[in-house]
Amino acid sequence: MTDTKEHISKIAFRLFLLKNFKEVTMQDIVKETGLSKGAFYHYFKSKEQVFQEVVGKYYLGEGLYDIQTLSQTSLKAFYLDCLGHIQHYIQFVLASAGIDGNVPSVVNYFNLVFDALGRLPDFREKSQQSQLAELNLWQKMIEQAVESGEIQPVGSSLAIAKLFAFSVDSTFIHAVMEGDFARGIDDIQLMWDNLYQILKG
């Protein structure tokens, strides 16, 4: 049972990325899975149910890292570890969906986030909780770095935390708009390295 649900969610995720949520039909998903309609509908009764499963797995589930597991020995160790986990997540998504990171599929990845925010109240709440937890840890790491003398006390720790945390999505969106999604990680590291050097004084 678990293997079949896994198979369905993987196929559906790939289709949602190659097209988008609105364009994909239940018939598309059933056909691509190779299952009979009876077998398919045993697991999912609607496209919305499939979508909820996909969002739970690929946006909230096993591919995501627990931010509390990141190195907290220093601000630099923390952000480098964070970069590694972001890269791992990207590879997980691309491999799971069987796509190569082309721009339309990446655009649809972000579109699915907005679809989930509008269609799944639980997703919005869990996303907000996750974002707040991440921001709080960034702020803690910055304050710890100031106390240890790793960086200089420059401005609000919360504002600096937002510069680090919020730059990830904006950088990837900008890379997608320029048609070069693959360079997103390099751009983030360059930005964070430079910000870190400024904070060191």
C-alpha positions in Angstrom: 0.0 0.0 0.0 2.7 2.4 1.0 4.7 1.7 -2.2 1.6 2.4 -4.4 0.9 5.7 -2.6 4.5 6.6 -3.0 4.4 5.8 -6.7 1.3 7.9 -7.2 2.6 10.9 -5.3 5.9 10.8 -7.2 4.1 10.7 -10.6 1.7 13.4 -9.6 4.5 15.7 -8.3 6.4 15.3 -11.6 3.2 16.1 -13.6 2.5 19.2 -11.4 6.0 20.4 -12.0 6.0 19.7 -15.8 2.6 21.4 -16.2 1.0 22.9 -13.1 -1.8 22.0 -10.7 -4.6 23.4 -12.9 -3.6 21.8 -16.1 -3.1 18.3 -14.7 -6.2 16.1 -14.6 -7.0 13.0 -12.7 -7.0 11.2 -16.0 -3.4 12.4 -16.6 -2.2 11.1 -13.2 -4.0 7.7 -13.5 -2.6 7.2 -17.0 1.0 8.0 -16.0 0.8 5.7 -12.9 -0.1 2.7 -15.1 -2.7 1.7 -12.5 -6.3 0.8 -13.3 -8.9 3.4 -12.3 -10.2 1.1 -9.6 -6.7 0.6 -8.1 -6.0 4.3 -8.3 -9.3 5.5 -6.7 -8.7 3.0 -3.8 -6.0 5.5 -2.7 -7.2 8.9 -3.9 -10.7 10.1 -4.7 -9.8 13.5 -6.2 -7.0 15.5 -7.6 -7.2 17.7 -4.4 -6.4 14.6 -2.3 -3.4 13.8 -4.4 -2.2 17.4 -4.2 -2.5 17.3 -0.4 -0.4 14.1 -0.3 2.2 15.7 -2.7 2.5 18.9 -0.6 2.7 16.9 2.6 5.6 14.8 1.2 7.6 17.2 -0.9 7.0 20.6 0.9 6.5 19.5 4.5 7.9 16.0 4.7 10.9 13.9 4.4 12.9 16.0 2.0 13.0 19.0 4.4 15.7 19.2 7.1 15.1 19.9 10.8 16.8 23.3 11.2 17.6 22.4 14.8 20.1 19.8 13.5 22.2 22.4 11.8 25.6 23.2 13.4 25.4 25.9 16.0 29.1 26.2 16.8 29.4 29.5 15.0 27.3 31.7 12.6 29.6 30.7 9.7 29.3 27.0 10.5 25.5 27.4 10.8 25.0 29.1 7.4 27.4 26.8 5.6 25.5 23.8 7.0 22.2 25.5 6.0 23.5 25.8 2.4 24.4 22.2 2.3 20.9 21.2 3.5 19.2 23.5 0.9 21.3 21.9 -1.9 20.4 18.4 -0.6 16.7 19.4 -0.6 16.9 20.7 -4.2 18.5 17.4 -5.3 15.8 15.4 -3.4 13.0 17.3 -5.2 14.6 17.0 -8.7 15.4 13.3 -8.2 12.0 12.5 -6.7 10.1 14.2 -9.5 12.5 12.9 -12.2 13.1 16.3 -13.7 16.3 18.2 -14.5 15.7 21.6 -13.0 14.5 23.3 -16.2 13.0 26.7 -15.7 9.3 25.9 -16.4 9.3 23.1 -13.9 11.0 25.3 -11.3 8.5 28.0 -11.9 5.8 25.5 -11.3 7.4 24.5 -8.0 6.9 28.0 -6.7 3.4 28.0 -8.2 2.5 24.9 -6.3 3.5 26.7 -3.1 1.0 29.4 -3.8 -1.6 26.9 -4.8 -1.0 25.1 -1.5 -1.3 28.3 0.5 -4.7 29.0 -1.1 -6.1 25.5 -1.0 -4.7 23.9 2.2 -5.1 25.9 5.4 -2.9 23.4 7.3 -0.1 24.1 4.9 -0.2 27.9 5.5 -0.1 27.3 9.3 2.7 24.8 9.1 4.7 27.0 6.7 4.3 30.0 9.0 5.4 27.9 12.0 8.4 26.6 10.2 9.4 30.1 8.9 9.1 31.5 12.4 11.2 28.7 13.9 13.9 29.2 11.3 13.9 33.0 11.8 14.2 32.6 15.6 17.2 30.3 15.2 18.9 32.7 12.8 18.4 35.5 15.3 19.7 33.3 18.1 22.8 32.4 16.1 23.5 36.1 15.3 23.1 37.1 18.9 25.4 34.2 19.9 28.0 35.3 17.3 27.9 38.9 18.7 28.4 37.6 22.3 31.3 35.4 21.3 33.0 38.3 19.3 32.6 36.4 16.0 30.8 39.4 14.5 30.3 43.0 15.4 27.1 44.3 17.0 25.7 45.9 13.9 22.0 46.8 13.9 19.0 44.7 14.9 19.6 40.9 15.2 16.1 40.3 13.8 16.7 42.5 10.8 20.0 40.7 10.1 18.3 37.3 10.6 15.8 38.3 7.9 18.5 39.2 5.5 19.9 35.7 5.8 16.7 33.7 6.0 14.6 35.6 3.4 17.3 35.9 0.8 16.9 32.2 -0.1 13.6 32.3 -1.8 14.2 35.7 -3.4 17.5 34.6 -4.8 16.0 31.5 -6.4 13.1 33.4 -7.8 15.5 35.9 -9.4 17.6 33.0 -10.8 14.5 31.5 -12.3 13.6 34.8 -13.9 17.0 35.0 -15.5 16.8 31.4 -16.7 19.6 30.0 -14.6 18.1 28.2 -11.6 21.2 26.1 -11.1 23.3 29.0 -10.0 21.0 29.9 -7.1 23.1 28.1 -4.5 26.3 29.8 -5.6 24.5 33.2 -5.5 23.2 32.6 -2.0 26.7 31.5 -0.7 28.3 34.6 -2.3 25.6 36.8 -0.7 26.0 35.2 2.7 29.8 35.2 2.6 29.8 38.9 1.9 27.2 39.7 4.5 29.2 37.7 7.0 32.4 39.7 6.2 30.5 42.9 6.7 29.3 41.7 10.0 32.8 40.7 11.1 33.9 44.3 10.5 
